[in-house]
Amino acid sequence: MKRRNLISLAATSVALSATLLSGTAWAQQTTIRVFSGGQNQRPDLMRRLFDEYQKANPNIKVDIETGGATSELQRQYLSTVLNAKDPAIDIYLIDIVNPAQYFSAGWLEPLDAYVGGVNAMKPYLPVYTQANIVNGKVAAMPAFADAMFMYYRKDLLDKYGIKEPKTWDELAVAAKKIQDGEKNPNLQGLSIQGAPIEGAVCTFLLPYWSQGKAFNDAAGKMTLDKDAAVKGMDMWLKLVDQGVMKKNIAEVTTPATVNEFKAGQVAFAINWGFAWDRFKDDTDSQVKGKVGVMPLPSMAGGKSATCVGGWQWAVSAFSKSKAESAKLVQYLASASSSKFLAAEGSLLPTIQSVYTDADVVRQVPWFKDAANVVIAGQARPISAQYGQVSDAIRTTTSAILARTKTSADGVAEIDSRLTRVMR
């Protein structure tokens, strides 16, 4: 055989080997499908994290699925998929209230064998450790935190010489002073979420917690103080009667509060951490550079309390790639991923040290003060039957604010419905 033919044969052999190797690598590539929530969970940033992971792990391909503008809609979708034992989605981004519910239903893969047991949860803020350890098992790992903050018009408080109010009574006085001074009939003193959405669970709990009351004990049993709950709801109604909150507050959703505050129509507003970027970055924002953030006021004689939210990464019990999915979850729950989400998207960290990271503080200065608010925050009731808990509280809270039920009757109804569920 001539030398030229030998070279040609060798080249062909190398090319064939490369093709076979490439085909083998492709065949061994694992595709992981991740449900990463709706717009407020920033799937654009999650995609960037997935891209970095794929670069470091070329045998992994990550597909992303999004959907559900609200926690309730996402929960409805995920409950349907998981109840059907559908293996199409490997990893889910779920609300802080869902690990107990989903794990108890057998829908989530225990992560202990993949992450080294419950000790893997030590770096995280206690409220997230508690939410993600169910029956002594790691049910999920924290993605990012969230909490309700009191946003306020810093320019208006400065204009009228008003200090940050510490109690709801002080806030009412401050709001009325601003409203009277501005003489703008469209200016609300305070906006909260009164529509029968997940945010209304927090609307019920905020004044209740700020009286030093607990809704449930460590075992999840309800410990509702009905008199304190009535007092909290009556406080909201008083603010409506004083003109601080608008009369149709029972129709106000989370986006409505954000949009009205952003339009300069609200002096004080309770909303989640994501709202900060909307006020700061949206092209139609009328309040850029005018917004302050403070802890929520308390009832007289009580102390500030906020409602903690946040999102967790969970591996489906029906995934065909559990080990690979658990490895990806560890990366997504790492301090480096938390830092990226904080600096790039103002998503609150679940690891305390990230709040004071120099790069994060430079990008999001208010985070240095946010840590104490989140650490002191409380989670909505942790229950395997959270769907029923949420439904009872949010629908009744909205009905009270709409004045179709009295505070006393509404609280009695919540107590009656949930005594059977949370026991």
C-alpha positions as CSV (number, residue, x, y, z in Angstrom):
1,M,0.0,0.0,0.0
2,K,1.3,3.4,-0.9
3,R,2.3,5.9,1.8
4,R,-0.4,8.4,0.6
5,N,-3.0,5.7,1.0
6,L,-1.8,4.8,4.5
7,I,-2.0,8.5,5.6
8,S,-5.5,8.8,4.1
9,L,-6.6,5.6,5.9
10,A,-5.1,6.9,9.2
11,A,-6.9,10.2,8.8
12,T,-10.2,8.4,8.0
13,S,-9.7,6.2,11.1
14,V,-9.0,9.2,13.4
15,A,-12.1,11.0,12.0
16,L,-14.2,8.0,12.5
17,S,-12.9,7.5,16.0
18,A,-13.6,11.2,16.8
19,T,-17.1,10.8,15.4
20,L,-17.7,7.8,17.5
21,L,-16.4,9.5,20.6
22,S,-18.5,12.5,19.9
23,G,-21.5,10.3,19.5
24,T,-20.8,8.5,22.7
25,A,-20.4,11.8,24.6
26,W,-23.7,13.0,23.1
27,A,-25.4,9.8,24.0
28,Q,-24.2,10.1,27.6
29,Q,-25.4,13.7,27.9
30,T,-28.1,14.1,30.5
31,T,-30.9,16.6,30.0
32,I,-32.3,18.1,33.2
33,R,-35.5,20.0,32.9
34,V,-36.1,22.7,35.5
35,F,-39.3,24.6,36.4
36,S,-38.0,28.0,37.5
37,G,-41.2,29.9,38.2
38,G,-42.5,33.1,36.8
39,Q,-41.1,36.5,36.0
40,N,-40.6,37.6,39.6
41,Q,-38.3,34.5,40.1
42,R,-36.1,35.9,37.4
43,P,-35.8,33.0,35.0
44,D,-33.4,35.1,32.9
45,L,-30.9,35.1,35.7
46,M,-31.5,31.4,36.3
47,R,-30.7,30.7,32.7
48,R,-27.3,32.4,33.1
49,L,-26.6,30.2,36.1
50,F,-27.6,27.1,34.1
51,D,-25.3,28.2,31.2
52,E,-22.3,28.5,33.6
53,Y,-23.1,25.0,35.0
54,Q,-23.3,23.5,31.5
55,K,-19.9,25.0,30.6
56,A,-18.3,23.3,33.7
57,N,-20.3,20.1,33.1
58,P,-20.6,19.4,29.4
59,N,-22.3,16.1,30.0
60,I,-25.3,18.1,31.4
61,K,-27.9,20.0,29.4
62,V,-30.4,22.2,31.3
63,D,-33.8,23.0,29.8
64,I,-35.9,25.6,31.5
65,E,-39.7,25.8,31.9
66,T,-41.4,28.9,33.2
67,G,-45.0,29.7,34.1
68,G,-47.4,31.1,36.7
69,A,-47.5,34.7,37.5
70,T,-48.4,34.1,41.2
71,S,-47.5,31.5,43.8
72,E,-51.0,30.2,43.8
73,L,-51.0,29.6,40.0
74,Q,-47.6,27.9,40.2
75,R,-48.8,25.7,43.1
76,Q,-51.8,24.6,41.1
77,Y,-49.7,23.6,38.2
78,L,-47.0,21.8,40.2
79,S,-49.6,20.0,42.2
80,T,-51.2,18.7,39.0
81,V,-47.9,17.6,37.5
82,L,-46.5,16.0,40.7
83,N,-49.8,14.3,41.6
84,A,-49.6,12.7,38.1
85,K,-46.1,11.4,38.9
86,D,-44.9,13.0,35.7
87,P,-41.1,12.5,35.3
88,A,-40.8,15.3,32.6
89,I,-39.6,17.9,35.1
90,D,-36.6,17.0,37.3
91,I,-36.2,20.1,39.5
92,Y,-38.8,22.5,40.8
93,L,-38.5,26.0,42.2
94,I,-41.1,26.0,45.0
95,D,-42.4,28.5,47.6
96,I,-41.2,28.4,51.2
97,V,-44.5,27.0,52.3
98,N,-44.4,24.0,49.9
99,P,-41.6,21.6,51.0
100,A,-43.6,20.2,53.9
101,Q,-46.7,19.8,51.8
102,Y,-44.9,18.2,48.8
103,F,-42.5,16.1,50.8
104,S,-45.3,14.7,52.9
105,A,-47.2,13.7,49.7
106,G,-44.2,11.8,48.5
107,W,-43.5,14.1,45.6
108,L,-39.9,15.2,46.5
109,E,-36.7,13.2,46.5
110,P,-34.9,13.3,49.9
111,L,-31.6,15.0,49.3
112,D,-29.7,13.7,52.4
113,A,-27.7,11.0,50.5
114,Y,-26.6,13.6,47.9
115,V,-25.8,16.6,50.1
116,G,-24.5,14.9,53.2
117,G,-27.5,15.1,55.5
118,V,-29.1,17.9,57.5
119,N,-25.6,19.4,58.2
120,A,-25.7,20.8,54.7
121,M,-28.4,23.2,55.9
122,K,-26.2,24.9,58.5
123,P,-25.0,27.9,56.3
124,Y,-28.6,29.1,55.8
125,L,-30.7,31.5,57.8
126,P,-32.7,29.5,60.4
127,V,-36.1,30.1,58.8
128,Y,-35.0,28.5,55.6
129,T,-33.3,25.6,57.4
130,Q,-36.6,25.0,59.3
131,A,-38.7,25.1,56.1
132,N,-36.5,22.7,54.1
133,I,-36.0,20.0,56.7
134,V,-39.1,17.9,56.9
135,N,-39.4,14.9,59.2
136,G,-35.7,15.0,59.8
137,K,-34.9,14.9,56.0
138,V,-33.6,17.5,53.6
139,A,-36.7,18.0,51.4
140,A,-35.3,21.0,49.4
141,M,-32.5,23.6,49.4
142,P,-32.8,27.4,49.5
143,A,-32.7,29.3,46.2
144,F,-33.2,32.9,47.4
145,A,-35.0,34.6,50.2
146,D,-37.8,37.1,50.2
147,A,-39.6,39.2,52.8
148,M,-42.2,41.9,53.0
149,F,-40.7,45.4,53.4
150,M,-42.2,48.8,54.0
151,Y,-41.3,51.0,51.1
152,Y,-41.9,54.7,51.5
153,R,-41.5,58.0,49.7
154,K,-38.3,59.3,51.2
155,D,-38.7,62.6,49.5
156,L,-42.2,63.1,51.1
157,L,-41.1,62.2,54.6
158,D,-38.1,64.6,54.2
159,K,-40.4,67.3,52.9
160,Y,-42.8,67.1,55.9
161,G,-40.1,66.4,58.5
162,I,-41.4,62.9,59.3
163,K,-39.3,60.2,60.8
164,E,-39.8,56.5,59.9
165,P,-42.9,55.4,61.9
166,K,-42.4,52.6,64.4
167,T,-46.0,51.8,65.0
168,W,-49.1,51.6,62.9
169,D,-50.6,54.5,64.8
170,E,-47.5,56.6,63.9
171,L,-47.8,55.6,60.3
172,A,-51.4,56.7,60.1
173,V,-50.5,60.1,61.5
174,A,-47.6,60.4,59.1
175,A,-49.6,59.3,56.1
176,K,-52.5,61.8,56.8
177,K,-50.0,64.6,57.2
178,I,-48.5,63.8,53.8
179,Q,-51.9,63.4,52.2
180,D,-53.3,66.6,53.6
181,G,-50.1,68.5,52.6
182,E,-50.0,67.2,49.1
183,K,-53.7,67.8,48.4
184,N,-53.7,65.1,45.8
185,P,-56.9,63.1,45.9
186,N,-55.2,60.1,44.2
187,L,-52.4,59.8,46.8
188,Q,-52.9,56.8,49.1
189,G,-51.3,56.8,52.5
190,L,-50.7,53.0,52.6
191,S,-51.1,50.1,50.1
192,I,-51.4,46.5,51.2
193,Q,-52.6,43.3,49.5
194,G,-56.3,42.7,50.4
195,A,-57.3,40.6,47.4
196,P,-57.8,36.8,48.2
197,I,-54.2,36.0,47.0
198,E,-51.2,34.6,48.9
199,G,-50.2,38.1,50.0
200,A,-53.4,38.3,52.0
201,V,-52.1,35.5,54.3
202,C,-49.3,37.9,55.3
203,T,-51.8,40.8,55.5
204,F,-53.6,38.8,58.2
205,L,-50.4,37.8,60.0
206,L,-48.4,41.0,60.1
207,P,-50.4,42.9,62.7
208,Y,-51.0,39.7,64.6
209,W,-47.3,38.8,64.8
210,S,-46.4,42.3,65.8
211,Q,-48.3,41.8,69.0
212,G,-45.9,39.1,69.9
213,K,-48.3,36.3,69.0
214,A,-47.6,33.0,67.3
215,F,-50.0,31.4,64.8
216,N,-48.6,27.9,65.4
217,D,-46.1,26.0,67.5
218,A,-43.0,24.2,66.4
219,A,-45.0,21.0,65.7
220,G,-47.4,23.0,63.4
221,K,-50.3,23.0,65.8
222,M,-52.4,26.1,65.6
223,T,-52.1,28.5,68.6
224,L,-54.3,31.3,67.3
225,D,-55.1,34.1,69.8
226,K,-58.5,35.2,68.5
227,D,-58.6,38.5,70.3
228,A,-55.2,39.5,69.0
229,A,-56.2,38.5,65.5
230,V,-59.4,40.5,65.7
231,K,-57.4,43.5,66.9
232,G,-55.1,43.2,64.0
233,M,-57.9,43.1,61.4
234,D,-59.7,46.0,63.1
235,M,-56.5,48.0,62.8
236,W,-56.6,47.7,59.0
237,L,-60.3,48.7,58.9
238,K,-59.5,51.7,61.0
239,L,-56.9,52.8,58.4
240,V,-59.5,52.5,55.7
241,D,-62.0,54.6,57.7
242,Q,-59.3,57.2,58.3
243,G,-58.6,57.5,54.5
244,V,-55.1,56.1,54.9
245,M,-56.0,53.1,52.8
246,K,-58.5,53.1,49.9
247,K,-61.9,51.7,50.4
248,N,-61.5,48.9,47.8
249,I,-58.4,47.6,49.5
250,A,-60.0,44.1,49.3
251,E,-59.3,44.1,45.6
252,V,-55.6,45.1,45.7
253,T,-53.1,42.6,44.4
254,T,-49.3,42.5,44.7
255,P,-48.8,44.0,41.2
256,A,-51.4,46.7,41.8
257,T,-49.4,47.9,44.9
258,V,-46.2,47.9,42.9
259,N,-47.7,49.8,40.0
260,E,-49.5,52.4,42.1
261,F,-46.4,53.1,44.2
262,K,-44.2,53.2,41.1
263,A,-46.6,55.8,39.6
264,G,-46.2,58.1,42.6
265,Q,-49.7,57.4,44.0
266,V,-48.7,55.9,47.4
267,A,-46.8,57.3,50.3
268,F,-46.2,53.9,52.1
269,A,-46.4,50.4,50.5
270,I,-45.9,46.9,51.8
271,N,-44.5,44.5,49.2
272,W,-41.9,41.9,48.5
273,G,-38.2,42.4,47.9
274,F,-38.5,42.2,44.1
275,A,-40.4,45.5,44.0
276,W,-37.2,47.5,44.7
277,D,-35.9,46.9,41.2
278,R,-39.3,47.8,39.7
279,F,-39.1,51.2,41.5
280,K,-35.5,51.7,40.6
281,D,-35.2,50.4,37.1
282,D,-38.6,50.5,35.3
283,T,-38.7,53.1,32.6
284,D,-42.1,54.3,33.7
285,S,-41.2,54.6,37.4
286,Q,-41.9,58.1,38.8
287,V,-40.1,57.4,42.1
288,K,-36.6,56.7,41.0
289,G,-34.2,57.9,43.7
290,K,-37.1,58.8,46.0
291,V,-37.7,55.4,47.7
292,G,-36.7,54.4,51.3
293,V,-37.0,50.9,52.9
294,M,-37.7,50.3,56.5
295,P,-38.9,47.5,58.8
296,L,-42.7,47.1,59.1
297,P,-44.3,49.0,62.0
298,S,-45.7,47.2,65.0
299,M,-48.9,47.4,67.1
300,A,-48.5,49.6,70.1
301,G,-46.4,47.8,72.7
302,G,-45.3,45.1,70.3
303,K,-42.3,44.8,67.9
304,S,-41.8,44.8,64.2
305,A,-42.5,41.5,62.4
306,T,-42.4,40.7,58.7
307,C,-43.6,37.9,56.5
308,V,-40.8,35.8,55.0
309,G,-41.2,34.3,51.6
310,G,-38.6,32.8,49.4
311,W,-38.0,30.0,46.9
312,Q,-36.4,26.5,47.2
313,W,-34.9,24.0,44.8
314,A,-36.5,20.6,45.0
315,V,-35.8,17.4,43.1
316,S,-38.8,15.5,41.9
317,A,-39.3,12.0,43.3
318,F,-40.2,10.9,39.8
319,S,-37.1,12.3,38.1
320,K,-35.1,9.8,36.0
321,S,-31.9,11.8,36.8
322,K,-32.0,12.3,40.5
323,A,-28.2,12.2,41.3
324,E,-27.5,14.7,38.5
325,S,-30.4,16.9,39.5
326,A,-29.3,16.9,43.2
327,K,-25.8,18.0,42.1
328,L,-27.2,20.9,40.1
329,V,-29.4,21.9,43.1
330,Q,-26.3,22.1,45.3
331,Y,-24.7,24.5,42.8
332,L,-27.9,26.6,42.6
333,A,-28.0,26.7,46.4
334,S,-24.4,27.7,46.8
335,A,-23.0,31.0,48.2
336,S,-21.6,31.9,44.8
337,S,-25.0,31.5,43.1
338,S,-26.6,33.4,45.9
339,K,-24.1,36.3,45.5
340,F,-24.8,36.3,41.7
341,L,-28.6,36.5,42.2
342,A,-28.2,39.2,44.8
343,A,-25.9,41.5,42.8
344,E,-27.5,41.0,39.5
345,G,-31.2,40.7,40.4
346,S,-31.6,42.1,44.0
347,L,-32.8,38.7,45.0
348,L,-32.4,38.4,48.8
349,P,-29.7,35.8,50.0
350,T,-30.5,32.9,52.2
351,I,-26.9,33.0,53.6
352,Q,-26.3,35.8,56.0
353,S,-22.7,36.5,55.0
354,V,-23.8,37.4,51.4
355,Y,-25.7,40.4,52.7
356,T,-22.5,42.1,53.7
357,D,-20.4,41.0,50.7
358,A,-18.6,44.1,49.3
359,D,-19.7,43.4,45.7
360,V,-23.3,42.8,46.7
361,V,-23.5,45.9,48.9
362,R,-22.0,48.0,46.1
363,Q,-24.7,46.8,43.7
364,V,-27.6,46.8,46.2
365,P,-26.8,49.1,49.1
366,W,-30.0,48.5,51.0
367,F,-29.2,44.9,51.5
368,K,-26.9,45.8,54.4
369,D,-30.0,46.8,56.3
370,A,-32.3,44.1,54.8
371,A,-30.5,41.2,56.6
372,N,-31.9,42.1,60.0
373,V,-35.4,42.3,58.7
374,V,-35.2,38.9,57.0
375,I,-33.5,37.3,60.0
376,A,-36.3,38.5,62.3
377,G,-39.0,37.5,59.8
378,Q,-41.5,34.7,60.3
379,A,-42.7,32.1,57.8
380,R,-46.3,31.5,57.0
381,P,-47.7,28.4,58.7
382,I,-45.7,25.3,57.8
383,S,-48.2,22.5,57.2
384,A,-48.6,19.4,55.1
385,Q,-52.1,20.8,54.3
386,Y,-50.9,24.3,53.5
387,G,-53.3,24.7,50.5
388,Q,-56.2,24.6,53.0
389,V,-54.4,26.9,55.4
390,S,-53.8,29.5,52.8
391,D,-57.3,29.3,51.4
392,A,-58.9,29.8,54.8
393,I,-56.8,32.8,55.7
394,R,-56.6,34.7,52.5
395,T,-60.2,34.4,51.5
396,T,-61.4,35.3,54.9
397,T,-59.0,38.2,55.2
398,S,-60.2,39.6,51.9
399,A,-63.8,39.2,53.0
400,I,-63.1,41.1,56.3
401,L,-61.5,43.9,54.3
402,A,-64.5,44.0,51.9
403,R,-66.7,44.2,55.0
404,T,-68.8,41.2,54.0
405,K,-67.6,39.6,57.3
406,T,-66.8,41.3,60.6
407,S,-63.3,40.8,62.1
408,A,-64.7,38.7,64.9
409,D,-66.8,36.4,62.6
410,G,-63.9,36.1,60.1
411,V,-61.4,35.1,62.8
412,A,-63.8,32.6,64.3
413,E,-64.2,31.1,60.8
414,I,-60.4,30.8,60.4
415,D,-60.1,29.2,63.8
416,S,-62.9,26.7,63.1
417,R,-61.6,25.7,59.7
418,L,-58.0,25.3,60.7
419,T,-58.4,23.7,64.1
420,R,-59.2,20.5,62.2
421,V,-56.3,20.9,59.8
422,M,-53.5,22.1,62.1
423,R,-53.6,19.8,65.0
